[in-house]
Amino acid sequence: MGTRGNVGAINPEGTVSVRYVHSDADMDYLPYAIASIWWNTFNRDTSATIAALLAHDWADLDPTTKPNSHTWAGDVPVAGVGMRIAAPLTDGPVTGRPDQIQAHGLMYLLDPTRPSELIISDGKGSDLTGAPAFDLNIGETVHIPQR
C-alpha cells in the first residue's frame, strides 16, 4: 500500500513531466487504475487524462473515487481519478530527462503519440523507446473494486 511512484507524460522533445503518487504505485495496481481512468473517466482521451494526472500530486489514483469519498489527512477527492494531496510536494509537474529528475519509484507515462499505451520507466535511462508498454485498452474490462 505504501509503494510510491510517478504519473505523467512524455513530452515531444523526449523529456517527461511527472507528478508524485504516494500509495499503490506498484505494477499490480497502478497500470490498471490508469487504464480504467483513461477508458472510463476520460473516454480514451489521452490529452485530458494527462492534464488531470499532471494537475496534482496524488495520495493515490482510484477510478472509483466519488466527490464525497472519505479522505485521509486532508486529501481531496477528485471524482473518477483519485485523492489529490492537499499540500503537494512541488508547485507543478517535475520536468526533465527521465534519468535526471527526482522521481519516486517507477514512472507511468502517457505519450500523446501512442495514445493507447502506458510507458513504464524505472528512470535509469533517458531513452524510452525500449521501455515496457502497457495496453490501456484493458481499461474497458478491468474491474477496480471500490475501496
TACOR-V227154 format. One record per pair of residues at least 12 apart in sequence whose C-alpha atoms are under 10 Angstrom apart, sorted by the first residue. I is the first residue (numbers start at 1). J is the second residue. If there is no record, write none. Layout:
i,j
I,J
I,J
This chain:
i,j
1,22
1,23
1,24
1,25
1,26
1,29
1,60
2,21
2,22
2,23
2,24
2,25
2,26
2,59
2,60
3,21
3,22
3,23
3,24
3,25
3,26
3,27
3,60
3,104
3,105
3,106
4,20
4,21
4,22
4,23
4,24
4,25
4,26
4,59
4,60
4,103
4,104
4,105
4,106
4,107
5,18
5,19
5,20
5,21
5,22
5,23
5,24
5,25
5,26
5,30
5,58
5,60
5,103
5,104
5,105
5,106
5,107
5,108
5,122
6,18
6,19
6,20
6,21
6,22
6,25
6,30
6,53
6,54
6,57
6,58
6,94
6,103
6,104
6,105
6,106
6,107
6,108
6,109
6,120
6,121
7,19
7,20
7,21
7,25
7,30
7,31
7,34
7,50
7,53
7,54
7,57
7,58
7,61
7,93
7,103
7,106
7,107
7,108
7,109
7,110
7,118
7,120
8,20
8,49
8,50
8,51
8,52
8,53
8,54
8,55
8,93
8,94
8,95
8,107
8,108
8,109
8,110
8,111
8,118
8,119
9,46
9,47
9,49
9,50
9,51
9,53
9,54
9,93
9,95
9,107
9,108
9,109
9,110
9,111
9,112
9,118
9,119
10,50
10,95
10,96
10,97
10,98
10,108
10,109
10,110
10,111
10,112
10,113
10,114
10,119
10,128
11,95
11,96
11,97
11,109
11,110
11,111
11,112
11,113
12,111
12,112
12,113
13,96
13,97
14,96
14,97
14,98
14,126
14,127
14,128
14,129
15,95
15,96
15,97
15,98
15,99
15,100
15,101
15,126
15,127
15,128
16,93
16,94
16,95
16,96
16,97
16,98
16,99
16,101
16,107
16,109
16,110
16,111
16,126
16,128
17,50
17,54
17,92
17,93
17,94
17,95
17,96
17,97
17,98
17,101
17,107
17,109
17,110
18,50
18,53
18,54
18,55
18,56
18,57
18,92
18,93
18,94
18,95
18,96
18,98
18,101
18,102
18,103
18,104
18,107
18,108
18,109
19,53
19,54
19,55
19,56
19,57
19,58
19,88
19,89
19,90
19,92
19,93
19,94
19,95
19,103
19,104
19,107
19,108
20,53
20,54
20,56
20,57
20,58
20,59
20,60
20,84
20,85
20,88
20,89
20,90
20,93
20,94
20,102
20,103
20,104
20,105
20,107
21,53
21,56
21,57
21,58
21,59
21,60
21,61
21,83
21,84
21,85
21,104
21,105
21,106
21,107
22,57
22,58
22,59
22,60
22,61
22,83
22,84
22,85
22,104
23,58
23,59
23,60
23,61
24,59
24,60
24,61
24,62
25,59
25,60
25,61
25,104
25,105
25,106
25,107
25,108
26,105
26,106
26,108
27,106
27,108
27,120
29,61
29,62
29,144
30,60
30,61
30,62
30,108
31,108
31,109
31,118
31,119
31,120
31,133
31,134
31,135
31,136
31,138
31,139
32,62
32,63
32,134
32,135
32,136
32,137
32,138
32,139
32,141
32,142
32,143
32,144
33,60
33,61
33,62
33,63
33,64
33,81
33,82
33,136
33,139
33,142
33,143
33,144
34,49
34,53
34,61
34,62
34,63
34,81
34,108
34,109
34,110
34,118
34,136
34,139
35,49
35,63
35,116
35,117
35,118
35,134
35,135
35,136
35,137
35,138
35,139
35,140
35,141
35,142
36,62
36,63
36,64
36,80
36,81
36,136
36,137
36,138
36,139
36,140
36,141
36,142
36,143
36,144
37,49
37,52
37,53
37,61
37,62
37,63
37,64
37,80
37,81
37,82
37,136
37,139
37,140
38,50
38,63
38,80
38,81
38,110
38,115
38,116
38,136
38,137
38,139
38,140
39,63
39,116
39,136
39,137
39,138
39,139
39,140
39,141
39,142
40,63
40,80
40,81
40,139
40,140
40,141
41,63
41,64
41,79
41,80
41,81
42,80
42,81
43,140
44,115
44,116
44,136
44,137
44,139
44,140
45,112
45,115
45,116
46,110
46,111
46,112
46,113
46,114
46,115
46,116
46,117
47,110
47,111
47,112
47,115
49,81
49,110
50,109
50,110
50,111
50,112
52,78
52,81
53,81
53,82
53,84
53,93
53,109
53,110
54,92
54,93
54,94
55,84
55,91
55,92
55,93
56,78
56,83
56,84
56,85
56,86
56,87
56,88
56,89
56,90
56,91
56,92
56,93
57,83
57,84
57,85
57,86
57,87
57,88
57,89
57,90
57,91
57,92
57,93
58,75
58,76
58,77
58,78
58,81
58,82
58,83
58,84
58,85
58,86
58,87
58,88
58,89
59,71
59,72
59,73
59,75
59,76
59,77
59,82
59,83
59,84
59,85
59,86
59,88
60,75
60,77
60,81
60,82
60,83
60,84
60,85
61,77
61,78
61,80
61,81
61,82
61,83
61,84
62,77
62,78
62,79
62,80
62,81
62,82
62,83
62,144
62,145
62,146
62,147
63,78
63,79
63,80
63,81
63,82
63,83
63,143
63,144
63,145
63,146
64,78
64,79
64,80
64,81
64,82
64,143
64,144
64,145
64,146
64,147
65,77
65,78
65,79
65,80
65,81
65,82
65,83
65,146
65,147
66,78
66,79
66,80
66,81
66,82
66,83
66,146
67,79
67,80
67,82
67,83
69,82
69,83
69,147
70,83
70,147
71,83
71,84
71,85
72,85
73,85
73,86
74,86
74,87
75,87
96,126
97,123
97,125
97,126
97,127
97,128
98,121
98,122
98,123
98,124
98,125
98,126
98,127
98,128
99,121
99,122
99,123
99,124
99,125
99,126
99,127
100,123
100,124
100,125
100,126
101,123
102,123
103,122
103,123
104,122
104,123
105,121
105,122
105,123
106,120
106,121
106,122
106,123
106,124
107,119
107,120
107,121
107,122
107,123
108,120
108,121
108,122
108,133
108,134
109,121
109,128
109,133
109,134
110,133
110,136
114,133
115,135
115,136
116,133
116,134
116,135
116,136
116,137
116,138
117,132
117,133
117,134
117,135
117,136
117,137
118,131
118,132
118,133
118,134
118,135
118,136
119,131
119,132
119,133
119,134
119,135
120,132
120,133
120,134
121,133
